[in-house]
Amino acid sequence: MSYSTADSLPPVTLDDVRGAQKMLTGVARVTAMEGSRHLSQLVGAPVHLKCENLQRTGSFKLRGGYVRIAGLLPEERAAGVVAASAGNHAQGVALASSLLGVHSTVFMPKGAPLPKISATQDYGAEVRLYGQVVDETLAAAQEYAAETGAVFIHPFDHPDIIAGQGTVGLEILEQCPEVRTIVVGIGGGGLAAGIAMAVKSLRPDVRIVGVQAAGAAAYPPSLAAGHPVAVENPVTMADGIKVGRPGEVPFRIIGDLVDEVRTVSEDELATALLLCLERAKLVVEPAGASPVAALLSDPGAFEGPVVAVLSGGNVDPVLLERVLRHGMAAQGRYLAVRLRLTDRPGALATLLGVLSVVDANVLDVSHVRTDPRLGLTEAEVELHLETKGRTHCVEVGQALREAGYTVIG
């Protein structure tokens, strides 16, 4: 769903992005650019991480939100602003409004993570919980704007928002002037459009690659059709890029300036998040890890030096735990096995001894003794193991079979 008419809005220019950069001086951080030895080895060229997960509020969203609100007329500021978001945009608008002395109301879905709700309130916004999905929340925010006169701050579909996000592109060129490829996640498209506008205006030779979650990939069919196309019921853990329809304004820019849009799977997102945490020591949300997921899925496709934009780090701790487990499972570092053994004293100890020999760490053990499929003296055991990778999983299974156990699953 789009909330603006692209043809009625002015285009975004390099001068707009440069003006936004001046406006953001002392407000937004110039975030770090960190090299990644592991990714560089995979790609065969230098890979750098643009750490917008370390930006104030934990994502790039402060940039565009501040520029948009700072550009309001005095009477518009007096009426206040309203936004709708499940997290990052909410926090960006809340902090930007507080810095500019503007009252903000933020609508968030009822199921939004508690840490994100609390952070939005702490940044100064009045939070209202409405709806189960973001589309319902957006509709409620627009209705509130119509009733109260508050200015609706769209998360991506406005030139000021795009200009603010484009300052990331200027920083990339300053920090890594030799860059050949920039990889950035795409939801509605504000960040990718801003970066593409800034970078291509100065360095048309730099390749811009957008990344979407496969379960919420609205841009590939939209680009093929030549206009924004909605994806029904987008599904992905990467809520930061879980947008069902491209924005009208960013769509025009991305169609003209972004060289390629790739998709990544949920397993690839989880693996990328785990890599950022283990290798780079960076907490990154699934959307922020999407460029790394693209590099992992096809490392030979990117000319270096490469800059991967880690767009945000606001991940709910509960989701982080699940994603890390999923990422470890995708790498073969978790193994669940079921097998039957004789239900007698010492049988479990014998089984655990076999696992100890092959250095598999037992995380959980459960027994079933009353299933009608089992014999009178049998018990079924399910084991959850931590392993060292796929090769180790094969070794564990082989050791169990050689010890006389029948592995059921």
Solvent accessible surface area in square Angstrom, and as a share of the most:
residue,aa,sasa,rsa
1,M,111,0.50
2,S,31,0.20
3,Y,41,0.15
4,S,30,0.19
5,T,87,0.51
6,A,9,0.07
7,D,125,0.65
8,S,84,0.54
9,L,38,0.19
10,P,86,0.54
11,P,95,0.60
12,V,5,0.03
13,T,60,0.35
14,L,31,0.15
15,D,105,0.55
16,D,63,0.33
17,V,0,0.00
18,R,104,0.38
19,G,33,0.32
20,A,3,0.02
21,Q,53,0.23
22,K,162,0.69
23,M,81,0.36
24,L,7,0.04
25,T,109,0.63
26,G,77,0.74
27,V,20,0.12
28,A,15,0.11
29,R,132,0.48
30,V,104,0.60
31,T,4,0.02
32,A,40,0.31
33,M,38,0.17
34,E,81,0.36
35,G,56,0.54
36,S,12,0.08
37,R,196,0.72
38,H,47,0.21
39,L,0,0.00
40,S,26,0.17
41,Q,121,0.54
42,L,79,0.39
43,V,17,0.10
44,G,67,0.65
45,A,23,0.18
46,P,70,0.44
47,V,1,0.01
48,H,43,0.19
49,L,1,0.01
50,K,0,0.00
51,C,0,0.00
52,E,0,0.00
53,N,12,0.06
54,L,84,0.42
55,Q,4,0.02
56,R,69,0.25
57,T,11,0.06
58,G,13,0.13
59,S,0,0.00
60,F,22,0.09
61,K,28,0.12
62,L,0,0.00
63,R,2,0.01
64,G,0,0.00
65,G,1,0.01
66,Y,25,0.10
67,V,9,0.05
68,R,35,0.13
69,I,0,0.00
70,A,20,0.16
71,G,51,0.49
72,L,13,0.06
73,L,101,0.50
74,P,105,0.66
75,E,114,0.51
76,E,59,0.27
77,R,78,0.28
78,A,93,0.72
79,A,49,0.38
80,G,3,0.03
81,V,1,0.01
82,V,0,0.00
83,A,0,0.00
84,A,2,0.01
85,S,9,0.06
86,A,25,0.19
87,G,4,0.03
88,N,20,0.10
89,H,7,0.03
90,A,0,0.00
91,Q,7,0.03
92,G,0,0.00
93,V,0,0.00
94,A,0,0.00
95,L,18,0.09
96,A,0,0.00
97,S,1,0.00
98,S,56,0.36
99,L,80,0.40
100,L,35,0.17
101,G,72,0.69
102,V,10,0.06
103,H,107,0.48
104,S,2,0.01
105,T,1,0.00
106,V,0,0.00
107,F,13,0.05
108,M,0,0.00
109,P,8,0.05
110,K,119,0.51
111,G,66,0.63
112,A,9,0.07
113,P,32,0.20
114,L,141,0.70
115,P,65,0.41
116,K,12,0.05
117,I,17,0.08
118,S,55,0.35
119,A,26,0.20
120,T,0,0.00
121,Q,94,0.42
122,D,118,0.61
123,Y,64,0.24
124,G,49,0.47
125,A,10,0.07
126,E,68,0.30
127,V,25,0.14
128,R,99,0.36
129,L,83,0.41
130,Y,114,0.43
131,G,10,0.09
132,Q,124,0.55
133,V,83,0.48
134,V,58,0.33
135,D,82,0.43
136,E,77,0.35
137,T,0,0.00
138,L,18,0.09
139,A,52,0.40
140,A,12,0.09
141,A,0,0.00
142,Q,67,0.30
143,E,105,0.47
144,Y,35,0.13
145,A,16,0.12
146,A,90,0.70
147,E,128,0.58
148,T,73,0.42
149,G,46,0.44
150,A,10,0.07
151,V,24,0.14
152,F,32,0.13
153,I,0,0.00
154,H,10,0.05
155,P,16,0.10
156,F,21,0.09
157,D,1,0.01
158,H,33,0.15
159,P,9,0.06
160,D,46,0.24
161,I,1,0.00
162,I,0,0.00
163,A,4,0.03
164,G,0,0.00
165,Q,1,0.01
166,G,0,0.00
167,T,1,0.01
168,V,0,0.00
169,G,0,0.00
170,L,9,0.04
171,E,7,0.03
172,I,0,0.00
173,L,21,0.10
174,E,114,0.51
175,Q,66,0.29
176,C,3,0.02
177,P,83,0.52
178,E,89,0.40
179,V,0,0.00
180,R,79,0.29
181,T,1,0.00
182,I,0,0.00
183,V,0,0.00
184,V,0,0.00
185,G,7,0.07
186,I,1,0.00
187,G,9,0.09
188,G,5,0.05
189,G,3,0.03
190,G,5,0.05
191,L,9,0.05
192,A,0,0.00
193,A,0,0.00
194,G,0,0.00
195,I,0,0.00
196,A,0,0.00
197,M,33,0.15
198,A,0,0.00
199,V,0,0.00
200,K,31,0.13
201,S,55,0.36
202,L,72,0.36
203,R,58,0.21
204,P,98,0.62
205,D,67,0.35
206,V,0,0.00
207,R,94,0.34
208,I,0,0.00
209,V,1,0.01
210,G,0,0.00
211,V,0,0.00
212,Q,0,0.00
213,A,0,0.00
214,A,60,0.47
215,G,34,0.33
216,A,0,0.00
217,A,15,0.12
218,A,1,0.01
219,Y,0,0.00
220,P,47,0.29
221,P,58,0.36
222,S,0,0.00
223,L,62,0.31
224,A,94,0.73
225,A,52,0.41
226,G,55,0.53
227,H,102,0.46
228,P,12,0.08
229,V,48,0.27
230,A,54,0.42
231,V,41,0.24
232,E,140,0.63
233,N,126,0.65
234,P,28,0.17
235,V,108,0.62
236,T,15,0.09
237,M,38,0.17
238,A,0,0.00
239,D,55,0.29
240,G,37,0.36
241,I,9,0.05
242,K,86,0.37
243,V,32,0.18
244,G,21,0.20
245,R,51,0.18
246,P,0,0.00
247,G,0,0.00
248,E,42,0.19
249,V,1,0.00
250,P,0,0.00
251,F,19,0.08
252,R,92,0.34
253,I,16,0.08
254,I,2,0.01
255,G,45,0.43
256,D,119,0.62
257,L,46,0.23
258,V,18,0.10
259,D,65,0.34
260,E,51,0.23
261,V,28,0.16
262,R,53,0.19
263,T,64,0.37
264,V,3,0.02
265,S,47,0.30
266,E,56,0.25
267,D,70,0.36
268,E,55,0.25
269,L,0,0.00
270,A,0,0.00
271,T,26,0.15
272,A,0,0.00
273,L,2,0.01
274,L,5,0.03
275,L,15,0.07
276,C,1,0.00
277,L,53,0.26
278,E,67,0.30
279,R,146,0.53
280,A,31,0.24
281,K,156,0.66
282,L,18,0.09
283,V,70,0.40
284,V,1,0.01
285,E,2,0.01
286,P,1,0.01
287,A,3,0.02
288,G,0,0.00
289,A,0,0.00
290,S,0,0.00
291,P,1,0.00
292,V,0,0.00
293,A,0,0.00
294,A,1,0.00
295,L,1,0.01
296,L,44,0.22
297,S,52,0.34
298,D,56,0.29
299,P,37,0.23
300,G,72,0.70
301,A,43,0.33
302,F,11,0.05
303,E,100,0.45
304,G,17,0.17
305,P,22,0.14
306,V,0,0.00
307,V,0,0.00
308,A,0,0.00
309,V,0,0.00
310,L,0,0.00
311,S,10,0.07
312,G,0,0.00
313,G,17,0.17
314,N,29,0.15
315,V,21,0.12
316,D,25,0.13
317,P,84,0.53
318,V,90,0.52
319,L,34,0.17
320,L,35,0.18
321,E,101,0.45
322,R,145,0.53
323,V,4,0.02
324,L,35,0.17
325,R,118,0.43
326,H,80,0.36
327,G,0,0.00
328,M,25,0.11
329,A,50,0.39
330,A,22,0.17
331,Q,50,0.22
332,G,8,0.08
333,R,55,0.20
334,Y,51,0.19
335,L,39,0.20
336,A,55,0.42
337,V,8,0.05
338,R,75,0.27
339,L,0,0.00
340,R,80,0.29
341,L,19,0.09
342,T,69,0.40
343,D,60,0.31
344,R,135,0.49
345,P,130,0.82
346,G,43,0.42
347,A,9,0.07
348,L,54,0.27
349,A,67,0.52
350,T,76,0.44
351,L,0,0.00
352,L,61,0.30
353,G,35,0.34
354,V,28,0.16
355,L,1,0.00
356,S,79,0.51
357,V,129,0.74
358,V,32,0.18
359,D,86,0.45
360,A,9,0.07
361,N,79,0.41
362,V,49,0.28
363,L,74,0.37
364,D,77,0.40
365,V,48,0.28
366,S,51,0.33
367,H,70,0.31
368,V,63,0.36
369,R,138,0.50
370,T,128,0.75
371,D,34,0.18
372,P,132,0.83
373,R,150,0.55
374,L,19,0.10
375,G,36,0.34
376,L,183,0.91
377,T,86,0.50
378,E,59,0.27
379,A,1,0.00
380,E,13,0.06
381,V,0,0.00
382,E,57,0.26
383,L,0,0.00
384,H,76,0.34
385,L,1,0.01
386,E,60,0.27
387,T,8,0.05
388,K,140,0.59
389,G,13,0.12
390,R,160,0.58
391,T,101,0.59
392,H,14,0.06
393,C,22,0.13
394,V,99,0.57
395,E,87,0.39
396,V,0,0.00
397,G,10,0.10
398,Q,91,0.41
399,A,17,0.13
400,L,0,0.00
401,R,138,0.50
402,E,131,0.59
403,A,52,0.40
404,G,65,0.63
405,Y,32,0.12
406,T,98,0.57
407,V,42,0.24
408,I,69,0.35
409,G,53,0.51
